[in-house]
Amino acid sequence: MAGLAAVNIKKEKIDEPRPSVSTVNDDGRSEAEIEARMLELLHQFPKGISNQILDTDMPTVDKQIKVTILNKLMSKEKVSMFKAAGTQELFWCLKSHPTSRIKGADNEERVVLGLIEEAGNKGIWTKDIRIKSSLSQATLNKVLKALEGKKVIKSVSSVSAAKKKVYMLFNLQPDRSITGGSWYSDNEFESELVDLLNHQCYRMLLQKAEVAKQKQNDGPFTVRNSSFLSSKEICQVISDLKIVKFNLTVEDIETILDTLVFEGKVEKSTTSDGNCDGQVKTYRTVEKPVSSASIVRMPCGVCPVMKKCGNVGAIQPKDCNYYGEWDD
Amino acid sequence: MSSIVLSPFNQTCYQLINKYFGEIVGEVAKFLLSRRYGTLFNIKTGTGMSLWDVKRALAVLIHQNLVEFQANEQNPNIVDYSIIYHNAYCLLRYAKYLYTIKRIFGSSEEVLIEILLNIGQASASNVIFHSANKLNKAIDDIKVINPSDLYQSFQKLAANNFIIRCPKIEIVENMPKLLEFEEKDKFIVPQLEMEPIAKLLREKATQIGEHSDSEIIWRVNHQRFEVELRNVILVNAAARRVDETTGKLYHLILKLWREANPTEARVSNAVSYTLVKDAVRKNDGGSPMLMEHFDQYLRVLYEDSTGLISRVGDSGGGQFAVNYADVFENFACSILDSVVLERFGSKKALRIFRLTRMQKFMTDQDQMQKLAMVSPKDAKTLSYKLMKEGFLQLHEQKKATSNVGPVKSFNLFYVNLPEVVRGVLETSYKCVSNALERQAHDLTVNKCLLERHADFENILEQLRGEDAPDNEIAEFSDSMTVADKELVAKVLKLCDRLKLVPIQADETILILENYLKFHSMP
């Protein structure tokens, strides 16, 4: 249903359809038959049927009847109505997973369920459901408990705000923004896993650089170019090592490699790949231009109370404890 | 002792002057360091010393190129004295100067520089005379050193700008003034006759007496040495980034740049590809690999992200220059990274610092957490810790919602590089001054103990030399207790370490100072 903007229609309790002016219309079809024909059309055009199609198919059927039947189908939750984004025409299409499969669900539950379904795999917050459905807090809680009991929906706690719970359909996987992605398990950031992968990637790149150095006689350019590894290759090797239980995507590996860039150990460069279009990110280890600041080799360079050190007062270089314990 | 508190840099200068010239000179220097200018009378009342002492101290300082004088603005009959801050700091580097000269030239030039550093300002003949004496004493040979060799060495030093003429005194509007020479005259050595000096040496004289060029006075050129020390760091960086041969190539290119532009500028003048290739060809004995893969080496260098070389044009096969501001910015960042890593003890702090520095826009804690792959709690604690120590700066951006009630604001972090560099630079100066102070303190406090230990060692040596029986040696050994010996060992060990501290810290200071210098150049 690409390109169609959904129109939020408040689903009110619809009464039984008015008895039509004549149940048998001009070409002798009954309402039920027309309904069946419409359903056929809906199946035929899964992308949706517009008024035009209905007209071409059954020109003799009265417009009023068509509208009534469509309304009936909508109330049975078999069909939903959309407005086309460009032409503002109305479309009707079959609902992919009719929510009315739940037996004995009353309208309130259906409404809430509809909202939760719409939210997809990002889930919807309790407060938002309340605003959109304009149900009271107590009713809403009852409905949510009932639905959870039937195992139709579930609550997932978001990683950004630990106390916030969002609801989504039971069989959906929560989106990355809620669970935080591959690096979160049970809403906790897995620093050890990140460190481990960090180490592995760095070792891989170091090994590649070592191998590349053997080719020194071919010139430094060759040495440098053969010490590059692309993120895809790294992802492949790390996945083969089976350190992590889930599948590592290239993006995941790239975030890990970016942390190495942020530690200054690795340099990133983008080159265009000959085969596919788009840029390929490659990485290699680099040495820092200055090995380490010389002042960090002395107590004063890393002293935590440097600002308080002076010629007077409790902290003086004369009786500094750090100098006394300087063992190296 | 006056109770003036000095800034870290000034404290370092004071400690150095105190160490090398003694307390009296140190006190005068301390006064002048805290006040920009001082007249003779000011100094006398400020330090509380006698006029005689103050005059002698000033004479020493002026002769050592540490103090300069000029006429007072209000009253031209009075002289204002002021410290030359940079020269005072360079006292730290004298050992490095000698090593540099020895590395580039040889031992006779090293002796010349050593004598000139000791005396401060001297004429060429004087320096040559004293150097010859010193070499004679060292070699202890019957053959006397030929002063003509030393004269040639002296000329070599001047040609390479390691020594420079002192400003001359001229009477301008009835006022004696110090005037610098023209650029071209600063390094010209006068024609000298070595015969009189050789004669004096044969007579084993201790003073040179009257000589023809006593008006032409030389001193050590600190700027040139700084350029040399800086080049060492640059070449080392090139060698680290690529490999040794690249370091050699870079060394040659640096020489070419120096010849191309004599003055210090943010971006050096460009040298062409053909020029570099010629230089490498002349130096071919150094490394055949360089000639073979010359293009590759050059390319790898100028594609390197540190900015050691940048290609500025295409004429003549390629024009290459260096933008010192960029290079030193990278070096300074490297230094800061190292300091953050060691001081905060974790890679995470380093990641956060680097990523905030590398981003074009200011970062907030959420972004930090995502990009640096740290837990949200860590992101918060580390960013605040870094801010407290002055590595990150905070910018509060208010959300433009309602004016009623509590206003939400974004807390954004950024790195103001010059500010952070200045902070670390001050810490480095403090490192140096603390080390000097602690060393001086330790030696004075433990003076008696150390003297006793020195005597003890002497006698022990004597006994061993005389082949005294073992039990006598053992008995004598016990006269100094084990605790004492341990204490002495500990003190001496710390002193040795502290001696190295200023020299090592100087490397960091050099890089950071040069960053600030080139950064503020237009």
Boltz contact constraints between the chains, C-beta under 6 A:
constraints:
  - contact:
      token1: [A, 189]
      token2: [B, 375]
      max_distance: 6.0
  - contact:
      token1: [A, 191]
      token2: [B, 375]
      max_distance: 6.0
  - contact:
      token1: [A, 194]
      token2: [B, 373]
      max_distance: 6.0
  - contact:
      token1: [A, 219]
      token2: [B, 293]
      max_distance: 6.0
  - contact:
      token1: [A, 219]
      token2: [B, 296]
      max_distance: 6.0
  - contact:
      token1: [A, 220]
      token2: [B, 242]
      max_distance: 6.0
  - contact:
      token1: [A, 220]
      token2: [B, 296]
      max_distance: 6.0
  - contact:
      token1: [A, 220]
      token2: [B, 297]
      max_distance: 6.0
  - contact:
      token1: [A, 220]
      token2: [B, 300]
      max_distance: 6.0
  - contact:
      token1: [A, 221]
      token2: [B, 296]
      max_distance: 6.0
  - contact:
      token1: [A, 221]
      token2: [B, 300]
      max_distance: 6.0
  - contact:
      token1: [A, 224]
      token2: [B, 300]
      max_distance: 6.0
  - contact:
      token1: [A, 259]
      token2: [B, 351]
      max_distance: 6.0
  - contact:
      token1: [A, 259]
      token2: [B, 373]
      max_distance: 6.0
  - contact:
      token1: [A, 262]
      token2: [B, 351]
      max_distance: 6.0
  - contact:
      token1: [A, 262]
      token2: [B, 354]
      max_distance: 6.0
  - contact:
      token1: [A, 262]
      token2: [B, 355]
      max_distance: 6.0
  - contact:
      token1: [A, 263]
      token2: [B, 347]
      max_distance: 6.0
  - contact:
      token1: [A, 263]
      token2: [B, 350]
      max_distance: 6.0
  - contact:
      token1: [A, 263]
      token2: [B, 351]
      max_distance: 6.0
  - contact:
      token1: [A, 264]
      token2: [B, 337]
      max_distance: 6.0
  - contact:
      token1: [A, 287]
      token2: [B, 240]
      max_distance: 6.0
  - contact:
      token1: [A, 287]
      token2: [B, 241]
      max_distance: 6.0
  - contact:
      token1: [A, 288]
      token2: [B, 334]
      max_distance: 6.0
  - contact:
      token1: [A, 289]
      token2: [B, 237]
      max_distance: 6.0
  - contact:
      token1: [A, 289]
      token2: [B, 306]
      max_distance: 6.0
  - contact:
      token1: [A, 289]
      token2: [B, 330]
      max_distance: 6.0
  - contact:
      token1: [A, 289]
      token2: [B, 331]
      max_distance: 6.0
  - contact:
      token1: [A, 289]
      token2: [B, 334]
      max_distance: 6.0
  - contact:
      token1: [A, 290]
      token2: [B, 331]
      max_distance: 6.0
  - contact:
      token1: [A, 290]
      token2: [B, 334]
      max_distance: 6.0
  - contact:
      token1: [A, 290]
      token2: [B, 335]
      max_distance: 6.0
  - contact:
      token1: [A, 292]
      token2: [B, 338]
      max_distance: 6.0
  - contact:
      token1: [A, 293]
      token2: [B, 335]
      max_distance: 6.0
  - contact:
      token1: [A, 293]
      token2: [B, 338]
      max_distance: 6.0
  - contact:
      token1: [A, 293]
      token2: [B, 339]
      max_distance: 6.0
  - contact:
      token1: [A, 293]
      token2: [B, 508]
      max_distance: 6.0
  - contact:
      token1: [A, 294]
      token2: [B, 504]
      max_distance: 6.0
  - contact:
      token1: [A, 294]
      token2: [B, 505]
      max_distance: 6.0
  - contact:
      token1: [A, 294]
      token2: [B, 507]
      max_distance: 6.0
  - contact:
      token1: [A, 294]
      token2: [B, 508]
      max_distance: 6.0
  - contact:
      token1: [A, 295]
      token2: [B, 428]
      max_distance: 6.0
  - contact:
      token1: [A, 295]
      token2: [B, 431]
      max_distance: 6.0
  - contact:
      token1: [A, 295]
      token2: [B, 505]
      max_distance: 6.0
  - contact:
      token1: [A, 295]
      token2: [B, 508]
      max_distance: 6.0
  - contact:
      token1: [A, 296]
      token2: [B, 338]
      max_distance: 6.0
  - contact:
      token1: [A, 296]
      token2: [B, 339]
      max_distance: 6.0
  - contact:
      token1: [A, 296]
      token2: [B, 342]
      max_distance: 6.0
  - contact:
      token1: [A, 298]
      token2: [B, 431]
      max_distance: 6.0
  - contact:
      token1: [A, 298]
      token2: [B, 501]
      max_distance: 6.0
  - contact:
      token1: [A, 300]
      token2: [B, 431]
      max_distance: 6.0
  - contact:
      token1: [A, 300]
      token2: [B, 434]
      max_distance: 6.0
  - contact:
      token1: [A, 301]
      token2: [B, 431]
      max_distance: 6.0
  - contact:
      token1: [A, 302]
      token2: [B, 342]
      max_distance: 6.0
  - contact:
      token1: [A, 302]
      token2: [B, 343]
      max_distance: 6.0
  - contact:
      token1: [A, 306]
      token2: [B, 427]
      max_distance: 6.0
  - contact:
      token1: [A, 317]
      token2: [B, 434]
      max_distance: 6.0
  - contact:
      token1: [A, 317]
      token2: [B, 437]
      max_distance: 6.0
  - contact:
      token1: [A, 317]
      token2: [B, 438]
      max_distance: 6.0
  - contact:
      token1: [A, 318]
      token2: [B, 441]
      max_distance: 6.0
  - contact:
      token1: [A, 323]
      token2: [B, 438]
      max_distance: 6.0
